[in-house]
Amino acid sequence: MSKIVFSEVQGYNELTSKLEGRDVKTNPAVIYYCGNRTDGKSWCPDCVRSDEVLTEVLKEIEEKKLLNRDVELITCFVGDRPTWKDPENPARRVGITSIPTFTRLEGKSVSDPDVTAENIREFLVNP
């Protein structure tokens, strides 16, 4: 049975190390960029909402058995608010301009306010 594999990285530099040499055709991944969490909750209100939507989508995917292959969901924490707002934040330098953002390794992305259940489901089920 296909499944979603969860992992977390702290920042864009750790993400690039994790993805180095990865074949996106045989080992797909969806990256979820969001603000750091304290006590399980992000400082970013939009990320809090996307976390809630993501939880519901993951439940639906599991219940309806929507996956036809394994996919990794990598949560990339972009820092606390001051770190994220810094124009030199590595994620900003590669084009992540708002959080939450979901991306695929081949470059497709969806950012707030377009982070909807439908878009998250599409990203995870058809990576």
C-alpha positions in Angstrom: 0.0 0.0 0.0 1.3 3.5 -0.9 2.0 5.9 1.8 3.2 9.4 2.6 6.6 9.5 4.3 7.0 12.5 6.6 10.2 14.4 7.3 11.3 17.8 8.6 14.3 20.0 7.9 15.4 23.2 9.5 15.9 25.7 6.7 16.6 25.7 3.0 20.3 24.7 3.4 19.3 21.5 5.2 16.7 20.9 2.6 19.1 21.1 -0.3 21.4 18.6 1.5 18.5 16.2 1.9 17.5 16.4 -1.7 21.0 16.2 -3.2 21.1 13.6 -6.0 17.4 12.7 -5.7 15.6 11.3 -8.7 12.2 13.1 -8.8 10.7 10.4 -11.1 11.4 7.5 -8.8 11.4 9.3 -5.5 8.9 12.1 -5.5 8.7 14.7 -2.8 6.5 17.7 -1.9 8.1 20.4 0.1 6.0 22.4 2.6 7.6 25.7 3.6 6.2 27.1 6.8 7.2 29.2 9.8 8.9 27.5 12.8 6.6 26.0 15.4 6.6 26.6 19.1 4.6 24.1 21.2 3.3 22.6 18.0 2.0 25.8 16.5 3.6 28.1 13.9 4.1 31.8 14.6 2.5 32.4 11.1 -1.3 32.5 11.2 -1.5 31.4 7.6 0.7 28.4 8.3 -1.6 27.5 11.3 -4.5 27.4 8.9 -2.6 25.4 6.3 -1.5 22.9 9.0 -5.2 22.4 9.8 -6.1 21.9 6.1 -3.2 19.6 5.6 -4.3 17.4 8.5 -7.7 17.1 7.0 -6.3 16.3 3.5 -4.0 13.7 4.9 -6.9 12.0 6.7 -8.9 12.0 3.5 -6.0 10.6 1.4 -5.6 7.8 3.9 -9.3 7.0 4.2 -10.0 7.0 0.5 -6.6 5.3 -0.4 -5.9 8.0 -3.0 -2.2 7.4 -3.4 -0.8 5.2 -6.1 2.8 5.5 -5.0 4.9 6.6 -2.0 5.6 10.3 -1.7 7.7 12.2 0.8 6.2 15.3 2.4 9.1 17.4 3.6 8.3 20.2 6.0 10.9 22.9 5.6 10.9 25.3 8.5 12.0 28.8 7.3 12.7 30.3 10.7 11.0 32.5 13.3 9.3 35.7 12.0 12.5 37.9 12.0 14.5 35.1 10.3 11.8 34.7 7.6 11.5 38.4 7.0 15.2 38.8 6.4 15.7 39.2 2.6 18.9 37.1 2.9 16.9 34.1 4.2 18.0 31.3 1.8 14.4 30.3 1.0 13.7 33.8 -0.1 16.8 33.9 -2.3 15.5 30.9 -4.3 12.1 32.4 -4.9 9.9 31.4 -1.9 8.2 34.7 -1.3 5.4 33.8 1.0 4.5 31.1 3.5 2.9 28.7 3.5 4.1 27.4 0.2 4.0 23.9 -1.3 6.4 23.0 -4.0 7.3 20.0 -6.1 10.9 19.2 -7.0 10.3 19.9 -10.7 9.3 23.5 -9.8 5.5 23.7 -9.6 4.4 25.6 -6.5 1.3 26.9 -4.8 1.5 29.7 -2.2 -0.8 31.5 0.2 -3.7 32.4 -0.5 -3.9 29.5 -3.0 -3.0 26.8 -0.4 -6.4 25.1 -0.4 -7.4 21.5 0.4 -7.9 20.8 -3.4 -4.4 22.1 -4.2 -2.7 20.3 -1.3 -4.5 17.1 -2.3 -3.3 17.5 -5.9 0.3 18.0 -4.9 0.3 14.9 -2.7 -1.7 12.5 -4.9 -0.1 13.5 -8.2 3.5 14.5 -7.3 
